[in-house]
């Protein structure tokens, strides 16, 4: 299979948990991360101060946070297609025993 390699080239904070993400091919996505901020890795991002510390990693070309949270650029690119599925998965993380 041949999968296109996606790269995030820039982003802007567009709201409390929302980012405007730009890709190498000129595509843009406005992503509201609030519905998926669950589980061990992503729940800490509910802290607005931590969420705003998002950075663009120049080596892997994606968004990263100081706590180690990140997303595959292809996941970010395809977010509109799978947002409901990601949110459903996050609800499962919240229900999982710790």
N, C-alpha and C positions, 0 to 999 in steps of 0.2 A: 504494500500500500504506500501511496505517496501522500503524506500529510504536509500541508504548508507550515513552515516555521513562522510563528507570530512573534513580534517584538513590540513591546511598549516603548514608545519614544518620548512621551511626556504625559503629564496628568495635572489636573487642578482639583482642589477641594471645592466641591459644588454644594455641599450641605453637611449636616451633622455627621452622617455616615455615607455620604455620596461623593463619588469621584467621577470626573470627566476624564476618560482615558483615551489617549490617541495612539494609534498603531502605525507601523512602518509603511503600510499601504494607504494611509490617509483616512482609514476608518476611525470613527469615534464611537465610544460607548459611554453612556451615563449610567453608572452602576450604583444602586443603593445596596450597600452591604448589610444594613440593619437586620434583614430577615435571616441572615446566616451567621450572625455573631453568637455562636453557641459552641460548646465543646471546649476541650482543654486548650486548644491553640487559638481559637477565634473569639471566645467569650471575653478574654482580657481586652479586646479591642472595643468593647462597650464603653470603656473609659475614653471619653472624647479626647483627652490630652494624648493618650497613647495612639488612638486612631490617627490623629493629625501628625504623628511622627512618621507617617508613611514616606518612603523614599523609592526612587527608581534605582534598581541595582544595574549598574552599567555592564556587568558581565553576563547576567542571565536575562536582562532586558524585561524585567517584570517588577511589580510592586512588592516591597518588603517592609516589614515592621520590626522594631527593635526586639520584640519578644520571639522572633523567628517565624512569625506567620508570613505566608506569601501565597501567591496563586500562580499557577502555570499561565503564561501569556495566552495560550490557546483557550483556556477556561474563561479568561476575561473577554477574549474576542467573541466567544460563542455565548456569552452570558445571556443575551436576550432569548436565545433558544431554550436555555436550561434553567432560568431563574427560579421557576416554580419547583423544579426538581431539587435544586440546591437548597431552597428553603425547607422543603419536606425532609431532606436529609439532616439539616440542622436541627429540626424538631426532634428527630431520633437521637441526635447527640445529647440534647437536653434531657431526654428520658433515660439515657444510658446510666447505669450505676457507676459511681466513681470509686 
